[in-house]
Amino acid sequence: MVFIKIFPVLFVVLVFFGCRDNSQSDAKKINQTNKNNSKKEVQTSEWINLFDGSSLNQWRGYLMDDMPNEWTIQDNVLVFIPSEEGGKSIITKDKFNNFILSIEWKISKGGNSGIFWGVYEDEEFSEAYHTGPEIQILDNASHPDAKINPKFHQAGALYDLVQPKHDVCKPAGEWNLCELEVNHETNKGSVALNGVQIVSFSLSGSEWEEMIKKSKFKDWDGFGKYHSGHIGLQDHGDKVWFKNIKIKRL
């Protein structure tokens, strides 16, 4: 009778400690998994240098394997010097979906250029701007496009779609800091120029579609349709400089 009474107690004790050990083991596994996931999140949220002044390894010409000769490094700055041929826009080798892009640019007097994202590279599209929306680079003081109203072509504008709320562009020959955020998860895009947010927009849906219908891009089959794509810098036939180009995946 004593053995019969003790056995259930021993059984409960053994089950308790066995469950406890398993529970502790599972908890350790979960904690380790969370730590590993946290490490991954930290790694993916770090800034990636696209141009640090020393190398063009992150870039190549649109529809090209190499960098066009018009793009060079001078005094740690990426410089585009136009040629008569044209069509020498460049793109990142990698594609990006949700990100913050930070880039400094300066433009020549009366100059025009641009920053693309969501560029889909295919021979069907002869230029990066056929698919990639553009953030305008412009000499607001001298270029006639800056005087058009609404100011869809002014520096910092989402070209031909959204005009800047403020003109905070520095004169030709001076550096401007542009920060572009694209987040398809929240359906929000924005542009800050020299620390001031000047443009915000939806990236899809009825608002985006309505903007496209009212723009020059309304009949362009591939424009603005690719969420994942290359970052691009434009050959618009004017000298332009870039530095401190970095990107953070979101």
C-alpha positions in Angstrom: 0.0 0.0 0.0 2.9 2.4 0.7 4.4 1.7 -2.7 1.1 2.4 -4.4 0.7 5.7 -2.6 4.3 6.8 -3.3 4.4 5.9 -7.0 1.8 8.5 -8.1 3.7 11.1 -6.2 7.0 10.2 -7.9 5.3 10.1 -11.2 3.9 13.6 -10.8 7.3 14.9 -9.6 9.1 13.4 -12.6 6.5 14.7 -15.0 6.8 18.2 -13.4 10.5 18.4 -13.7 10.4 16.8 -17.2 8.0 19.5 -18.3 10.0 22.1 -16.6 13.1 21.0 -18.4 11.4 20.9 -21.7 9.8 24.3 -21.0 13.2 25.8 -20.1 14.7 24.3 -23.2 11.9 25.7 -25.4 12.3 29.1 -23.8 16.1 29.0 -24.5 15.4 28.1 -28.1 12.9 31.0 -28.5 15.2 33.5 -26.9 18.0 32.3 -29.1 15.8 32.6 -32.2 14.7 36.1 -31.1 18.4 37.1 -30.6 19.2 35.7 -34.1 16.3 37.6 -35.6 17.4 40.7 -33.8 20.9 40.4 -35.2 19.4 39.9 -38.7 17.2 43.1 -38.2 20.2 45.1 -37.1 22.2 43.9 -40.1 19.5 44.7 -42.6 18.8 48.1 -41.1 22.4 49.3 -41.4 23.4 51.9 -44.0 24.9 50.5 -47.1 27.5 52.7 -48.9 26.6 53.0 -52.6 29.4 55.5 -53.1 32.0 56.5 -50.5 34.3 58.5 -52.7 36.7 55.6 -53.5 34.9 53.1 -55.7 32.2 52.7 -58.4 31.7 49.0 -57.7 28.1 49.4 -56.8 27.1 51.0 -60.1 27.0 50.3 -63.9 25.5 51.9 -66.9 21.8 51.3 -67.7 21.6 48.3 -70.1 25.4 48.1 -69.8 27.8 45.8 -68.0 30.3 48.5 -67.1 30.3 52.2 -66.1 30.2 54.7 -68.9 33.3 56.8 -69.3 31.3 60.0 -68.7 31.1 59.0 -65.0 34.4 59.4 -63.0 35.7 60.0 -59.5 37.4 63.3 -58.9 38.5 64.4 -55.4 36.3 61.7 -53.8 33.3 62.9 -55.7 31.3 61.1 -58.4 31.2 63.5 -61.4 29.2 63.2 -64.6 30.6 65.1 -67.6 28.2 64.8 -70.6 29.3 63.8 -74.0 27.6 64.3 -77.4 26.3 60.7 -77.4 23.9 60.9 -74.4 21.9 58.1 -72.9 24.5 57.3 -70.2 22.4 57.1 -67.0 23.7 54.7 -64.4 22.0 52.3 -62.0 22.9 50.3 -58.9 23.8 46.7 -59.4 21.4 45.8 -56.6 17.7 46.2 -56.5 15.8 47.8 -53.6 12.2 47.7 -52.4 11.6 49.6 -49.1 14.4 52.0 -48.2 15.8 55.3 -47.2 18.3 56.8 -49.7 20.6 59.6 -48.6 22.5 61.4 -51.3 24.3 64.8 -51.7 24.3 66.5 -55.1 25.2 69.7 -56.8 24.3 70.9 -60.2 26.0 73.1 -62.8 24.6 76.5 -63.6 21.3 76.0 -65.5 21.7 72.3 -65.1 19.2 69.4 -64.9 19.5 65.8 -63.7 17.6 63.3 -61.6 17.5 60.4 -59.1 15.4 57.4 -60.0 14.1 54.5 -58.0 12.1 51.3 -59.0 14.0 51.1 -62.3 13.2 47.9 -64.2 16.0 47.1 -66.6 14.9 45.6 -69.9 15.7 46.3 -73.5 12.0 47.0 -74.0 12.7 50.3 -72.1 15.6 52.2 -73.6 16.0 54.6 -70.7 15.9 54.3 -66.9 13.2 57.0 -66.7 10.8 54.8 -68.7 10.0 52.8 -65.6 11.7 54.7 -62.6 10.0 57.7 -61.0 12.3 60.6 -60.6 13.3 63.1 -57.9 14.3 66.2 -59.8 17.7 67.8 -59.6 17.7 71.3 -61.0 19.3 74.7 -60.8 16.1 76.5 -59.6 17.6 80.0 -60.1 18.5 79.6 -63.8 16.7 76.7 -65.3 13.3 77.6 -66.9 11.6 74.4 -65.7 11.7 75.9 -62.2 9.5 78.7 -63.2 6.6 76.6 -64.5 3.5 76.5 -62.2 2.6 74.0 -60.8 6.2 73.4 -59.9 6.3 69.7 -60.9 9.8 70.1 -62.4 11.5 72.1 -59.5 14.4 70.6 -57.6 13.1 68.0 -55.1 9.9 67.4 -57.0 8.5 64.0 -57.7 9.0 64.8 -61.4 5.8 65.7 -63.2 3.7 64.3 -60.3 4.1 66.2 -57.0 5.5 69.7 -56.5 7.6 70.7 -53.5 6.0 72.4 -50.6 9.0 74.7 -50.2 11.9 75.8 -52.3 14.9 75.1 -50.1 17.3 74.3 -52.9 20.8 75.8 -52.7 22.3 77.6 -55.7 24.2 75.9 -58.6 27.6 74.7 -57.4 26.5 74.2 -53.8 25.8 70.8 -52.2 22.2 69.7 -51.4 21.3 66.8 -49.2 18.4 64.7 -50.5 16.7 62.0 -48.5 14.2 59.8 -50.3 12.1 57.3 -48.4 10.1 54.7 -50.2 8.0 52.2 -48.1 5.5 50.0 -50.0 4.4 48.4 -46.7 2.9 51.7 -45.5 2.3 53.0 -49.1 4.2 56.2 -48.3 7.0 58.0 -50.0 8.7 61.3 -49.1 11.5 63.6 -50.0 13.5 65.8 -47.7 15.9 68.4 -49.1 18.4 70.0 -46.8 16.6 68.8 -43.8 13.1 70.0 -44.8 10.4 67.5 -45.9 9.1 69.0 -49.2 7.3 66.2 -50.9 5.1 63.3 -49.7 3.0 60.9 -51.8 1.3 57.5 -52.0 3.1 54.8 -53.9 0.1 52.8 -55.2 -3.6 52.8 -55.2 -6.1 55.4 -56.4 -4.1 58.5 -55.4 -1.0 57.2 -57.3 -3.0 56.2 -60.4 -4.8 59.6 -60.5 -1.4 61.4 -60.4 -0.2 59.2 -63.3 -3.3 59.9 -65.4 -2.6 63.7 -65.1 1.1 63.4 -66.0 3.2 62.9 -69.1 3.5 59.2 -68.0 -0.2 58.3 -68.5 0.4 56.1 -71.5 3.8 54.7 -70.4 3.2 51.0 -69.9 6.0 50.3 -67.4 6.2 53.6 -65.5 6.1 53.4 -61.7 4.9 49.8 -61.7 7.9 48.0 -60.2 8.1 48.0 -56.4 11.6 46.4 -56.5 14.1 48.0 -58.8 17.4 49.8 -59.2 18.4 53.2 -58.0 19.4 55.4 -60.9 21.3 58.7 -61.6 20.4 60.6 -64.8 22.4 61.7 -67.8 20.4 64.8 -68.8 23.2 66.4 -70.7 24.4 68.7 -67.9 27.4 68.3 -65.5 26.4 67.1 -62.1 28.2 65.9 -58.9 27.3 63.4 -56.3 28.8 62.2 -53.0 28.0 60.4 -49.7 25.5 58.1 -51.4 24.1 55.5 -48.9 20.9 53.5 -48.5 19.1 51.7 -45.7 16.7 48.9 -46.3 13.4 49.1 -44.3 
